[in-house]
Amino acid sequence: MEPKVDLNAEEQKIREVILEFEEAEQKKDIEGAMRFYAEDAVVQETGIPELQGKEAIRGLFSSFVPKIISHKDTTRSVAVSASGDLAYTTGSSWSLSTKEGGGEIEINYQWLLVWKKIGGEWKCVAHCGNYL
């Protein structure tokens, strides 16, 4: 008989990972942010082709993270599978201030992330986001 998974504890771990990810972005620490993605992760964003793999995702982050002035992630929901090895999270509107064209703009964004437990750690395997 397999041990029962503490779904509440796994949800809390994922929420902590999201906060660490946000902190890395705030510090403009691209490598710190990248540690939360699986090697074969997929990103689908509005207006760009699908990105496959950590190197492609690093390129995306390198293009926008340095421009961030401030942002606030709000995790709306976390759902962990009964087996405790897959989960998804949704985020409500993400308010981002960024430097574009010599001025500041505010972007409202929402996301859906799929997480997989790999080597005992939660890693993002799929990231889909769109602008509001």
C-alpha positions, -999 to +999 in steps of 0.1 A: +000+000+000+014+034-010+015+061+016-012+087+015-002+120-001-007+151+020-023+173-006-025+203+016+013+201+022+020+197-015-002+227-023+017+248+002+050+237-013+038+248-047+027+282-033+062+286-018+078+277-051+057+304-069+068+330-043+105+320-048+100+323-086+084+358-082+113+368-059+138+357-086+120+378-112+120+408-089+157+405-084+161+401-122+177+368-115+170+349-147+189+318-137+171+318-104+138+319-122+148+292-147+155+267-119+117+263-115+113+250-151+117+214-162+143+208-190+116+200-215+091+226-204+068+242-229+057+279-229+028+293-249+024+330-247+003+355-266+019+367-298+049+344-299+055+309-313+055+280-287+087+277-269+101+242-261+129+235-236+147+255-210+171+272-234+142+287-255+124+298-223+157+314-210+157+335-242+122+348-235+130+356-199+163+374-210+142+396-232+117+408-206+129+403-171+155+431-173+127+455-182+105+447-152+101+476-128+076+459-105+050+432-106+026+412-084+017+376-089-016+365-074-021+328-073-058+321-077-059+284-074-037+253-069-049+218-076-028+188-068-035+153-082-044+126-058-011+109-066+007+140-055+030+142-086+011+166-109-006+199-102-018+230-119-020+266-108-038+296-121-030+332-115-053+361-116-044+393-133-006+400-131+002+436-128+036+444-144+052+477-149+079+476-175+101+500-195+090+500-231+099+526-258+114+550-232+084+550-209+065+528-184+036+506-193+014+484-172+005+449-184-023+428-170-016+391-175-030+358-165-014+324-164-019+286-161+010+265-150+013+227-150+037+213-124+053+179-121+073+165-092+107+157-106+134+144-083+113+154-053+109+190-065+080+208-082+090+219-117+069+238-142+064+216-173+038+238-191+032+275-189+004+293-208-003+330-204-023+357-221-027+394-218-060+409-206 
